[in-house]
Amino acid sequence: MLGNFKEDRNKISYIFNKPMNSITKFSAIGLPAVIGVGIAWLGNRIIKNEKGLKDRELELKLHLNNKFH
């Protein structure tokens, strides 16, 4: 029905225990790391831009208030 459990386990063990070449190592470790750093950088940019926009909005409101008084 399901086959020989011991054979399946040996196949899985071979897949996870075989030596990794450089491309496999990069795709398993480096690629998720690069994606994570990119997402963190993007979040940081959004937060910095939001702070700058709030400062600019306050500055424009002050200019408008001074113009009409």
PyMOL commands that set and color helices and strands:
alter all, ss='L'
color gray80, all
select helices_A, chain A and resi 5-17+22-67
alter helices_A, ss='H'
color red, helices_A
deselect
rebuild
show_as cartoon
